Amino acid sequence: MVESVLVSFVLGGLGAACIYFFGKDLGFIDIPNHRSSHRKPIPKGGGIGILAAFLLLSMLTRIPLLFSASVSIISLFGLLGDRRDISPRLRLTVQFICALLAVLVYFDRDSAGTLEYFLLPVWIFFIVGTANFYNFMDGINGIAAITGAVAFGFLAFFLHLENLEPSFGIISASLAFGCLGFLPFNIPRARVFMGDVGSILLGFVFAVIVFRITDSILDFLCFSSLLFPFYIDELSTMVIRLKNGENLTQAHRLHLYQIVANEKKMAHWKVSLLYGLLQCIVAIGVFSLKPMGIMAVLLFLFLASAGFLLLSFCIRARLRFGEETKKPV
């Protein structure tokens, strides 16, 4: 276990270092535009080291080949997306196929009832949605790596605490340390971006593990809450964009973390750490309340969501008010 996480830490850093030194020559470069949160070209695809860590651990823990293959395909396809533009339709097609493969690997046909079969498409959408949410939320320095370290770190801890899926516990701990190995290249100043190869992988693996270890609605609420800041920010932003009639496939800067970092000028690393802190508070809260039952957990998540949405509304309202007062009379 110790050797695995240390190797993952090294691989996370080596992947970022390789892209830092050779990314530009290989065509892995992020050119900023008016929707970007950075001002100069930065190599991207540094998450390749996290993929290497996952592949190594998948061999050592002997997880099903079809699962590791689906993760590899979706991550390498993300790496291709880091180098060239790929249509959203093709991206989603590949992602849904990979999610279907991953779900079929762990779907127990012998004991499954009508409800389990009915929920299969829901799980597939959950996995694809989480992979894309993670990718969409990777927009400022440190946020993807810090979130990955916290989410997979807590996931490994609670899997061990509840004696669930030892192989997933080892993989989760290793991915957490892979994110930590990558982090110095991305914070406080970004020398490398994680890219789709890393962010989509992290979201995809997280969602598949949640699918595998969920036996009840309470389990799902608790384990999926480890990614609470990403879910609440992305879902609330989607509602705002749909209300404004925007195309959800187009890039934007309307997430709350983007507004705080770009318009409010808070340092990226501070915003990322605040999201990580919120993540820790929610994780500790839901698992402390889990023995009290689903209503206690739901109430806590409702209050956490309400607090986040209220803060988001206040910040966005102040921003709009400031823009209106600057308009010429």
C-alpha contacts under 8 A as a table, 3 or more apart, distances in Angstrom:
res1	aa1	res2	aa2	distance
1	M	4	S	5.08
1	M	5	V	6.42
1	M	170	I	6.56
2	V	5	V	5.44
2	V	6	L	6.24
3	E	6	L	5.18
3	E	7	V	6.08
4	S	7	V	5.23
4	S	8	S	6.14
4	S	57	L	7.19
4	S	170	I	7.75
4	S	174	S	6.35
5	V	8	S	4.95
5	V	9	F	6.10
5	V	173	A	6.43
5	V	174	S	4.51
5	V	175	L	7.91
5	V	177	F	5.86
5	V	178	G	7.61
6	L	9	F	5.03
6	L	10	V	6.35
6	L	174	S	7.87
6	L	177	F	7.28
7	V	10	V	5.11
7	V	11	L	6.11
7	V	53	A	7.45
8	S	11	L	5.00
8	S	12	G	6.00
8	S	50	I	7.28
8	S	53	A	4.92
8	S	54	F	7.97
8	S	174	S	5.46
8	S	175	L	6.92
8	S	177	F	5.96
8	S	178	G	4.81
8	S	181	G	7.60
9	F	12	G	5.21
9	F	13	G	6.47
9	F	174	S	7.45
9	F	177	F	4.78
9	F	178	G	4.45
9	F	179	C	7.31
9	F	180	L	6.40
9	F	181	G	4.44
9	F	182	F	7.69
10	V	13	G	5.22
10	V	14	L	6.06
10	V	178	G	7.28
10	V	181	G	6.02
11	L	14	L	4.91
11	L	15	G	5.96
11	L	49	G	4.97
11	L	50	I	6.73
11	L	52	A	6.71
11	L	53	A	6.02
11	L	178	G	6.63
11	L	181	G	7.20
12	G	15	G	5.45
12	G	16	A	6.51
12	G	47	G	7.12
12	G	48	I	7.67
12	G	49	G	4.33
12	G	50	I	5.06
12	G	52	A	7.95
12	G	53	A	7.07
12	G	177	F	7.63
12	G	178	G	4.36
12	G	179	C	6.23
12	G	180	L	7.30
12	G	181	G	4.59
12	G	182	F	4.77
13	G	16	A	5.21
13	G	17	A	6.10
13	G	49	G	6.79
13	G	178	G	7.43
13	G	181	G	4.43
13	G	182	F	4.62
13	G	183	L	7.79
13	G	184	P	7.91
13	G	185	F	7.69
14	L	17	A	4.92
14	L	18	C	6.08
14	L	49	G	6.22
14	L	182	F	7.94
15	G	18	C	5.24
15	G	19	I	6.44
15	G	46	G	5.57
15	G	47	G	6.53
15	G	48	I	5.32
15	G	49	G	3.75
15	G	50	I	7.29
15	G	182	F	7.59
16	A	19	I	5.29
16	A	20	Y	6.06
16	A	45	G	7.69
16	A	46	G	4.13
16	A	47	G	6.61
16	A	48	I	7.31
16	A	49	G	6.54
16	A	182	F	5.86
16	A	185	F	6.58
16	A	192	V	6.44
16	A	194	M	7.71
17	A	20	Y	4.91
17	A	21	F	6.26
17	A	46	G	7.51
17	A	185	F	7.60
18	C	21	F	5.34
18	C	22	F	5.80
18	C	23	G	7.09
18	C	46	G	7.63
19	I	22	F	5.14
19	I	23	G	4.20
19	I	24	K	7.72
19	I	28	F	7.60
19	I	43	P	6.36
19	I	44	K	6.87
19	I	45	G	6.55
19	I	46	G	5.51
19	I	192	V	7.05
20	Y	23	G	5.75
20	Y	24	K	7.87
20	Y	43	P	6.07
20	Y	46	G	7.56
20	Y	191	R	6.64
20	Y	192	V	5.81
21	F	24	K	7.62
22	F	25	D	5.44
22	F	26	L	6.25
23	G	26	L	5.08
23	G	27	G	6.13
23	G	28	F	4.83
23	G	29	I	6.50
23	G	43	P	5.37
23	G	44	K	6.94
23	G	45	G	7.70
24	K	27	G	5.17
24	K	28	F	5.57
24	K	29	I	5.58
24	K	43	P	6.04
25	D	28	F	7.60
27	G	83	R	5.81
28	F	43	P	5.59
28	F	44	K	5.39
28	F	45	G	6.43
28	F	82	D	6.08
28	F	83	R	5.00
29	I	41	P	6.40
29	I	42	I	5.64
29	I	43	P	4.23
29	I	44	K	5.43
29	I	82	D	7.72
29	I	83	R	7.21
30	D	41	P	5.36
30	D	42	I	5.22
30	D	43	P	5.93
30	D	44	K	6.09
31	I	40	K	6.91
31	I	41	P	4.72
31	I	42	I	7.02
32	P	35	R	7.67
32	P	36	S	5.41
32	P	37	S	7.77
32	P	38	H	6.28
32	P	39	R	5.82
32	P	40	K	6.10
32	P	41	P	6.13
33	N	36	S	5.32
33	N	39	R	7.93
35	R	251	A	6.84
35	R	252	H	5.65
35	R	253	R	5.87
36	S	39	R	7.43
36	S	139	G	7.81
36	S	253	R	7.46
37	S	139	G	6.81
37	S	140	I	6.36
37	S	258	Q	7.45
37	S	261	A	7.97
37	S	262	N	6.55
38	H	140	I	7.98
42	I	190	A	7.55
42	I	191	R	6.42
42	I	192	V	6.02
42	I	193	F	6.89
43	P	46	G	7.71
43	P	191	R	7.18
43	P	192	V	5.17
43	P	193	F	6.23
44	K	82	D	6.64
44	K	192	V	5.63
44	K	193	F	4.39
44	K	194	M	5.88
44	K	195	G	5.20
45	G	48	I	6.06
45	G	79	L	6.26
45	G	82	D	6.15
45	G	192	V	7.68
45	G	193	F	6.25
45	G	194	M	5.22
45	G	195	G	4.42
45	G	196	D	6.85
45	G	197	V	6.03
45	G	198	G	7.21
46	G	49	G	6.67
46	G	182	F	7.44
46	G	192	V	6.04
46	G	193	F	5.76
46	G	194	M	4.49
46	G	195	G	6.42
46	G	197	V	7.89
46	G	198	G	7.31
47	G	50	I	5.18
47	G	51	L	6.62
47	G	182	F	7.40
47	G	193	F	7.73
47	G	194	M	4.49
47	G	195	G	6.23
47	G	196	D	7.71
47	G	197	V	5.65
47	G	198	G	3.98
47	G	199	S	7.28
48	I	51	L	5.06
48	I	52	A	6.32
48	I	79	L	7.77
48	I	194	M	7.90
48	I	197	V	6.15
48	I	198	G	6.31
49	G	52	A	4.92
49	G	53	A	6.23
49	G	178	G	7.33
49	G	182	F	7.80
50	I	53	A	5.00
50	I	54	F	6.24
50	I	175	L	6.64
50	I	178	G	5.35
50	I	179	C	6.88
50	I	182	F	7.97
50	I	198	G	6.34
51	L	54	F	5.06
51	L	55	L	6.20
51	L	72	S	7.43
51	L	75	S	7.23
51	L	197	V	7.46
51	L	198	G	6.74
51	L	201	L	7.36
52	A	55	L	5.17
52	A	56	L	6.20
53	A	56	L	5.21
53	A	57	L	6.20
53	A	174	S	7.12
53	A	175	L	7.07
53	A	178	G	6.74
54	F	57	L	5.19
54	F	58	S	5.95
54	F	171	I	6.87
54	F	174	S	7.56
54	F	175	L	6.83
55	L	58	S	5.05
55	L	59	M	6.42
55	L	68	S	7.04
55	L	72	S	7.75
56	L	59	M	5.39
56	L	60	L	6.41
57	L	60	L	4.93
57	L	61	T	5.88
57	L	170	I	7.76
57	L	171	I	6.18
57	L	174	S	7.64
58	S	61	T	5.31
58	S	62	R	5.66
58	S	63	I	5.54
58	S	68	S	6.48
58	S	171	I	7.40
59	M	62	R	5.00
59	M	63	I	7.03
61	T	167	S	5.57
61	T	170	I	7.86
62	R	65	L	7.80
62	R	167	S	7.96
63	I	67	F	7.24
63	I	68	S	7.17
63	I	167	S	7.13
64	P	67	F	5.44
64	P	68	S	6.63
64	P	105	V	7.26
65	L	68	S	5.24
65	L	69	A	5.94
66	L	69	A	4.95
66	L	70	S	6.11
66	L	101	L	6.87
66	L	102	A	6.93
66	L	105	V	6.75
67	F	70	S	5.16
67	F	71	V	6.33
67	F	101	L	7.00
67	F	102	A	5.07
67	F	105	V	6.58
68	S	71	V	5.13
68	S	72	S	6.08
69	A	72	S	5.00
69	A	73	I	6.08
70	S	73	I	5.16
70	S	74	I	6.23
70	S	98	C	4.85
70	S	99	A	7.32
70	S	101	L	6.53
70	S	102	A	6.37
71	V	74	I	5.37
71	V	75	S	6.01
71	V	98	C	7.21
71	V	201	L	6.49
71	V	204	F	7.32
71	V	205	V	7.14
72	S	75	S	5.16
72	S	76	L	5.88
73	I	76	L	5.26
73	I	77	F	5.94
73	I	98	C	7.32
74	I	77	F	5.11
74	I	78	G	6.18
74	I	94	V	6.93
74	I	95	Q	6.19
74	I	98	C	6.57
74	I	197	V	7.94
74	I	200	I	7.45
74	I	201	L	7.01
75	S	78	G	4.88
75	S	79	L	6.30
75	S	196	D	7.17
75	S	197	V	4.61
75	S	198	G	6.81
75	S	200	I	6.42
75	S	201	L	5.32
76	L	79	L	4.76
76	L	80	L	6.31
76	L	197	V	6.06
77	F	80	L	5.00
77	F	81	G	6.30
77	F	197	V	7.31
78	G	81	G	4.80
78	G	82	D	6.27
78	G	195	G	7.68
78	G	196	D	4.63
78	G	197	V	4.46
78	G	198	G	7.90
78	G	200	I	6.97
79	L	82	D	4.94
79	L	83	R	6.74
79	L	195	G	7.32
79	L	196	D	6.07
79	L	197	V	4.53
80	L	83	R	5.27
80	L	84	R	6.31
81	G	84	R	5.17
81	G	85	D	5.77
81	G	86	I	5.88
81	G	196	D	6.88
82	D	85	D	7.68
82	D	195	G	6.13
82	D	196	D	6.19
82	D	197	V	7.35
86	I	90	L	6.88
86	I	91	R	6.73
87	S	90	L	5.42
87	S	91	R	6.33
88	P	91	R	4.99
88	P	92	L	6.08
88	P	249	T	7.04
89	R	92	L	5.27
89	R	93	T	6.15
90	L	93	T	5.05
90	L	94	V	6.32
91	R	94	V	5.42
91	R	95	Q	6.18
92	L	95	Q	4.91
92	L	96	F	5.97
92	L	128	V	7.90
93	T	96	F	5.33
93	T	97	I	6.30
94	V	97	I	5.22
94	V	98	C	6.23
95	Q	98	C	5.14
95	Q	99	A	6.07
95	Q	128	V	6.18
96	F	99	A	4.99
96	F	100	L	6.04
96	F	124	I	6.93
96	F	125	F	7.76
96	F	128	V	6.38
97	I	100	L	5.11
97	I	101	L	6.29
98	C	101	L	5.12
98	C	102	A	6.22
99	A	102	A	5.09
99	A	103	V	6.12
99	A	124	I	5.57
99	A	127	I	6.31
99	A	128	V	6.53
99	A	204	F	7.98
100	L	103	V	5.18
100	L	104	L	6.13
100	L	124	I	6.13
101	L	104	L	5.22
101	L	105	V	6.31
102	A	105	V	5.26
102	A	106	Y	6.92
102	A	208	V	7.02
103	V	106	Y	5.54
103	V	107	F	5.94
103	V	120	L	7.67
103	V	123	W	7.64
103	V	124	I	7.04
103	V	208	V	7.33
103	V	211	F	7.93
104	L	107	F	5.03
106	Y	212	R	6.49
107	F	112	A	7.91
108	D	111	S	5.90
108	D	112	A	5.89
109	R	112	A	5.15
112	A	115	L	7.80
112	A	116	E	5.58
112	A	117	Y	6.94
113	G	116	E	5.39
113	G	117	Y	6.56
114	T	117	Y	5.29
114	T	118	F	6.14
115	L	118	F	4.92
115	L	119	L	6.15
116	E	119	L	5.13
116	E	120	L	6.45
117	Y	120	L	5.31
118	F	121	P	7.00
118	F	122	V	7.87
119	L	122	V	5.04
119	L	123	W	6.26
120	L	123	W	5.21
120	L	124	I	6.34
121	P	124	I	5.03
121	P	125	F	6.22
122	V	125	F	5.20
122	V	126	F	6.10
123	W	126	F	4.87
123	W	127	I	6.17
123	W	211	F	6.93
124	I	127	I	5.20
124	I	128	V	6.26
125	F	128	V	5.18
125	F	129	G	5.74
126	F	129	G	5.05
126	F	130	T	5.98
126	F	207	A	7.05
127	I	130	T	5.23
127	I	131	A	6.22
127	I	203	G	7.69
127	I	204	F	5.85
127	I	207	A	5.01
127	I	208	V	6.33
128	V	131	A	5.17
128	V	132	N	6.30
128	V	204	F	6.84
129	G	132	N	5.22
129	G	133	F	5.95
130	T	133	F	4.92
130	T	134	Y	6.08
130	T	203	G	5.31
130	T	204	F	6.45
130	T	207	A	6.33
130	T	231	Y	7.94
131	A	134	Y	5.36
131	A	135	N	6.39
131	A	199	S	7.38
131	A	200	I	4.78
131	A	201	L	6.93
131	A	202	L	7.11
131	A	203	G	3.98
131	A	204	F	4.57
131	A	207	A	7.59
132	N	135	N	4.88
132	N	136	F	6.01
132	N	200	I	6.33
132	N	203	G	7.21
133	F	136	F	5.07
133	F	137	M	6.10
133	F	203	G	7.41
133	F	230	F	6.86
133	F	231	Y	7.03
133	F	234	E	6.45
134	Y	137	M	5.22
134	Y	138	D	6.44
134	Y	144	A	7.41
134	Y	199	S	5.81
134	Y	200	I	6.34
134	Y	202	L	7.39
134	Y	203	G	5.30
134	Y	230	F	6.81
135	N	138	D	5.36
135	N	196	D	6.30
135	N	199	S	5.05
135	N	200	I	5.48
135	N	203	G	7.58
136	F	139	G	7.00
136	F	234	E	7.77
137	M	143	I	7.71
137	M	144	A	7.22
137	M	230	F	6.52
137	M	234	E	7.24
137	M	255	H	7.82
138	D	143	I	6.26
138	D	144	A	5.21
138	D	199	S	6.99
139	G	143	I	7.44
139	G	258	Q	7.18
140	I	143	I	6.09
140	I	258	Q	7.26
140	I	261	A	7.77
140	I	268	H	5.95
140	I	272	S	7.70
141	N	144	A	7.92
141	N	186	N	5.61
141	N	187	I	5.68
141	N	188	P	6.89
141	N	189	R	7.02
141	N	190	A	5.91
141	N	193	F	7.85
141	N	268	H	5.54
141	N	269	W	6.20
141	N	272	S	7.32
142	G	145	A	5.47
142	G	146	I	5.85
142	G	183	L	6.45
142	G	186	N	5.63
142	G	187	I	5.37
142	G	188	P	7.43
142	G	268	H	7.34
142	G	269	W	6.07
142	G	272	S	5.84
143	I	146	I	5.35
143	I	147	T	5.92
143	I	269	W	7.66
143	I	271	V	7.84
143	I	272	S	4.56
143	I	273	L	7.55
143	I	275	Y	7.56
143	I	276	G	7.87
144	A	147	T	5.24
144	A	148	G	6.00
144	A	194	M	7.69
144	A	199	S	6.73
145	A	148	G	5.00
145	A	149	A	6.07
145	A	179	C	4.87
145	A	180	L	6.69
145	A	182	F	7.10
145	A	183	L	5.87
145	A	194	M	7.98
146	I	149	A	5.13
146	I	150	V	6.18
146	I	179	C	7.12
146	I	180	L	7.42
146	I	183	L	7.43
146	I	272	S	6.94
146	I	273	L	7.23
146	I	276	G	6.24
147	T	150	V	5.22
147	T	151	A	5.89
147	T	227	L	7.52
147	T	275	Y	7.56
147	T	276	G	5.78
147	T	279	Q	7.63
148	G	151	A	5.22
148	G	152	F	5.84
148	G	153	G	7.88
148	G	175	L	7.47
148	G	176	A	5.92
148	G	179	C	6.15
148	G	202	L	6.88
149	A	152	F	5.62
149	A	153	G	5.62
149	A	175	L	7.23
149	A	176	A	3.98
149	A	177	F	6.52
149	A	178	G	7.92
149	A	179	C	5.58
149	A	180	L	6.30
150	V	153	G	5.05
150	V	154	F	6.06
150	V	176	A	6.96
150	V	226	L	7.98
150	V	276	G	6.75
150	V	279	Q	7.28
150	V	280	C	7.11
151	A	154	F	5.42
151	A	155	L	6.03
151	A	176	A	7.59
151	A	226	L	5.25
151	A	227	L	6.12
151	A	279	Q	7.64
152	F	155	L	4.74
152	F	156	A	5.98
152	F	172	S	4.85
152	F	173	A	6.13
152	F	175	L	6.56
152	F	176	A	5.14
152	F	206	F	7.55
153	G	156	A	5.28
153	G	157	F	6.32
153	G	172	S	6.57
153	G	173	A	5.55
153	G	176	A	5.41
154	F	157	F	4.97
154	F	158	F	6.08
154	F	226	L	7.31
154	F	283	A	7.44
155	L	158	F	5.32
155	L	159	L	5.99
155	L	169	G	7.17
155	L	172	S	6.44
155	L	173	A	7.87
155	L	223	F	7.33
155	L	226	L	7.45
156	A	159	L	5.17
156	A	160	H	6.19
156	A	168	F	7.44
156	A	169	G	4.44
156	A	170	I	6.86
156	A	171	I	7.94
156	A	172	S	5.21
156	A	173	A	5.35
157	F	160	H	5.23
157	F	161	L	6.10
157	F	169	G	7.46
158	F	161	L	4.74
158	F	162	E	5.98
159	L	162	E	5.34
159	L	163	N	5.77
159	L	164	L	4.96
159	L	165	E	6.81
159	L	166	P	7.29
159	L	168	F	7.78
159	L	169	G	5.73
160	H	163	N	4.91
160	H	164	L	6.38
160	H	166	P	7.05
160	H	169	G	6.50
161	L	164	L	7.91
163	N	166	P	7.24
164	L	169	G	7.77
164	L	213	I	7.22
165	E	168	F	5.41
165	E	169	G	6.43
165	E	213	I	7.57
166	P	169	G	4.90
166	P	170	I	6.36
167	S	170	I	5.25
167	S	171	I	6.28
168	F	171	I	4.97
168	F	172	S	5.88
168	F	209	I	7.06
169	G	172	S	5.13
169	G	173	A	6.20
170	I	173	A	5.22
170	I	174	S	6.11
171	I	174	S	5.04
171	I	175	L	6.09
172	S	175	L	5.18
172	S	176	A	6.19
173	A	176	A	5.10
173	A	177	F	6.39
174	S	177	F	5.15
174	S	178	G	6.01
175	L	178	G	4.78
175	L	179	C	6.19
175	L	202	L	7.94
176	A	179	C	5.26
176	A	180	L	6.46
177	F	180	L	4.81
177	F	181	G	6.11
178	G	181	G	5.06
178	G	182	F	6.36
179	C	182	F	5.10
179	C	183	L	6.05
180	L	183	L	5.01
180	L	184	P	7.56
181	G	184	P	6.89
182	F	185	F	5.90
182	F	186	N	7.09
182	F	194	M	7.98
183	L	186	N	5.21
183	L	187	I	6.12
184	P	187	I	5.52
184	P	188	P	7.69
185	F	189	R	7.57
185	F	190	A	6.17
185	F	191	R	5.43
185	F	192	V	5.72
186	N	189	R	5.92
186	N	190	A	4.10
186	N	191	R	5.78
186	N	192	V	5.68
186	N	193	F	6.44
187	I	190	A	5.59
187	I	269	W	6.32
188	P	268	H	7.34
188	P	269	W	5.59
190	A	193	F	6.77
194	M	197	V	7.20
194	M	198	G	5.60
194	M	199	S	6.68
195	G	198	G	5.79
195	G	199	S	6.29
196	D	199	S	5.11
196	D	200	I	5.38
196	D	201	L	7.68
197	V	200	I	6.09
197	V	201	L	6.29
198	G	201	L	5.17
198	G	202	L	6.19
199	S	202	L	5.23
199	S	203	G	6.33
200	I	203	G	5.25
200	I	204	F	5.94
201	L	204	F	5.11
201	L	205	V	6.01
202	L	205	V	5.38
202	L	206	F	6.02
203	G	206	F	5.20
203	G	207	A	6.20
204	F	207	A	5.33
204	F	208	V	6.26
205	V	208	V	5.15
205	V	209	I	6.16
206	F	209	I	5.29
206	F	210	V	6.31
207	A	210	V	5.05
207	A	211	F	6.19
207	A	224	S	7.70
208	V	211	F	4.98
208	V	212	R	6.17
209	I	212	R	5.01
209	I	213	I	6.20
210	V	213	I	5.40
210	V	214	T	5.90
210	V	220	F	6.79
210	V	223	F	6.24
210	V	224	S	6.55
211	F	214	T	5.50
211	F	220	F	7.85
213	I	219	D	7.77
214	T	217	I	7.57
214	T	219	D	5.26
214	T	220	F	5.47
215	D	219	D	6.23
215	D	220	F	7.66
216	S	219	D	5.15
216	S	220	F	6.39
217	I	220	F	5.04
217	I	221	L	6.16
217	I	294	I	7.84
218	L	221	L	5.19
218	L	222	C	6.22
218	L	290	K	7.51
218	L	293	G	7.38
218	L	294	I	5.46
218	L	297	V	7.85
219	D	222	C	5.29
219	D	223	F	6.08
220	F	223	F	5.44
220	F	224	S	5.75
221	L	224	S	5.50
221	L	225	S	5.91
221	L	297	V	7.74
221	L	298	L	7.99
222	C	225	S	5.24
222	C	226	L	7.16
222	C	283	A	7.62
222	C	286	V	5.78
222	C	287	F	6.46
222	C	290	K	7.40
222	C	297	V	7.65
223	F	226	L	5.69
224	S	227	L	5.96
224	S	228	F	7.12
225	S	228	F	4.60
225	S	282	V	6.97
225	S	283	A	6.53
225	S	286	V	7.60
226	L	279	Q	6.41
226	L	280	C	7.88
226	L	282	V	7.17
226	L	283	A	5.40
227	L	230	F	5.75
227	L	231	Y	6.46
227	L	279	Q	6.75
228	F	231	Y	5.22
228	F	232	I	6.09
228	F	279	Q	6.30
228	F	282	V	7.20
229	P	232	I	5.39
229	P	233	D	5.96
229	P	275	Y	6.35
229	P	278	L	6.94
229	P	279	Q	6.19
230	F	233	D	5.38
230	F	234	E	5.94
231	Y	234	E	5.34
231	Y	235	L	5.92
232	I	235	L	5.30
232	I	236	S	5.94
232	I	305	S	6.85
232	I	308	F	7.79
233	D	236	S	5.40
233	D	237	T	6.03
233	D	255	H	6.31
233	D	256	L	6.48
233	D	257	Y	7.99
234	E	237	T	5.13
234	E	238	M	6.08
234	E	255	H	6.78
235	L	238	M	5.07
235	L	239	V	6.39
236	S	239	V	5.20
236	S	240	I	6.45
236	S	309	L	7.60
237	T	240	I	5.06
237	T	241	R	6.17
237	T	254	L	6.61
237	T	255	H	5.73
237	T	256	L	7.69
238	M	241	R	5.09
238	M	242	L	6.03
238	M	248	L	7.21
239	V	242	L	5.16
239	V	243	K	6.08
240	I	243	K	5.09
240	I	244	N	6.28
241	R	244	N	4.97
241	R	245	G	6.21
241	R	246	E	5.25
241	R	247	N	7.62
241	R	248	L	7.14
242	L	245	G	4.94
242	L	246	E	5.73
242	L	247	N	7.62
242	L	248	L	7.52
243	K	246	E	7.69
247	N	250	Q	5.73
248	L	251	A	7.89
253	R	258	Q	5.67
253	R	259	I	6.83
254	L	258	Q	6.30
254	L	259	I	6.25
255	H	258	Q	5.19
255	H	259	I	6.34
256	L	259	I	5.10
256	L	260	V	6.21
256	L	312	S	6.29
257	Y	260	V	5.20
257	Y	261	A	6.10
257	Y	271	V	6.60
258	Q	261	A	5.08
258	Q	262	N	5.69
258	Q	263	E	7.69
259	I	262	N	5.26
259	I	263	E	5.12
259	I	264	K	6.38
259	I	316	R	7.98
260	V	263	E	5.89
260	V	264	K	4.67
260	V	265	K	6.42
260	V	266	M	6.01
260	V	271	V	7.34
261	A	264	K	5.80
261	A	265	K	5.02
261	A	266	M	4.77
261	A	267	A	6.15
261	A	268	H	5.73
261	A	271	V	6.73
262	N	265	K	5.16
262	N	266	M	7.27
263	E	319	L	7.92
266	M	270	K	6.91
266	M	271	V	6.82
267	A	270	K	5.38
267	A	271	V	6.56
268	H	271	V	5.23
268	H	272	S	6.20
269	W	272	S	5.03
269	W	273	L	6.05
270	K	273	L	5.12
270	K	274	L	6.15
271	V	274	L	5.09
271	V	275	Y	6.33
272	S	275	Y	5.17
272	S	276	G	6.22
273	L	276	G	4.86
273	L	277	L	6.05
274	L	277	L	4.95
274	L	278	L	6.20
275	Y	278	L	5.09
275	Y	279	Q	6.13
276	G	279	Q	4.90
276	G	280	C	6.30
277	L	280	C	5.07
277	L	281	I	6.28
278	L	281	I	5.10
278	L	282	V	6.20
279	Q	282	V	5.31
279	Q	283	A	6.09
280	C	283	A	5.09
280	C	284	I	6.09
281	I	284	I	5.36
281	I	285	G	5.96
282	V	285	G	4.94
282	V	286	V	6.05
282	V	301	L	7.76
282	V	304	A	7.57
283	A	286	V	5.53
283	A	287	F	6.30
284	I	287	F	5.52
284	I	288	S	5.94
285	G	288	S	5.21
285	G	289	L	6.20
285	G	300	F	7.44
286	V	289	L	5.13
286	V	290	K	5.91
286	V	297	V	5.59
286	V	300	F	7.14
286	V	301	L	7.69
287	F	290	K	4.91
287	F	291	P	7.74
288	S	291	P	7.10
289	L	292	M	5.36
289	L	293	G	7.03
289	L	296	A	6.17
289	L	297	V	5.85
290	K	293	G	5.42
290	K	294	I	6.94
290	K	296	A	7.46
290	K	297	V	6.29
292	M	295	M	7.90
292	M	296	A	6.17
292	M	297	V	7.88
293	G	296	A	5.80
293	G	297	V	6.70
294	I	297	V	5.15
294	I	298	L	6.01
295	M	298	L	5.02
295	M	299	L	6.05
296	A	299	L	5.19
296	A	300	F	6.25
297	V	300	F	5.13
297	V	301	L	6.18
298	L	301	L	5.13
298	L	302	F	5.99
299	L	302	F	5.02
299	L	303	L	6.22
300	F	303	L	5.20
300	F	304	A	6.17
301	L	304	A	4.97
301	L	305	S	5.95
302	F	305	S	5.12
302	F	306	A	6.00
303	L	306	A	5.02
303	L	307	G	6.07
304	A	307	G	5.18
304	A	308	F	6.25
305	S	308	F	5.11
305	S	309	L	6.06
306	A	309	L	5.12
306	A	310	L	5.98
307	G	310	L	5.17
307	G	311	L	6.20
308	F	311	L	5.19
308	F	312	S	6.09
309	L	312	S	4.92
309	L	313	F	6.02
310	L	313	F	5.09
310	L	314	C	6.21
311	L	314	C	5.18
311	L	315	I	6.21
312	S	315	I	5.29
312	S	316	R	6.07
313	F	316	R	5.23
313	F	317	A	5.89
314	C	317	A	5.11
314	C	318	R	6.12
315	I	318	R	5.24
315	I	319	L	6.19
316	R	319	L	5.02
316	R	320	R	6.24
317	A	320	R	5.16
317	A	321	F	6.11
318	R	321	F	4.99
318	R	322	G	6.03
319	L	322	G	5.10
319	L	323	E	6.24
320	R	323	E	5.08
320	R	324	E	6.19
321	F	324	E	5.12
321	F	325	T	6.28
322	G	325	T	5.28
322	G	326	K	6.44
323	E	326	K	5.26
323	E	327	K	6.72
324	E	327	K	5.38
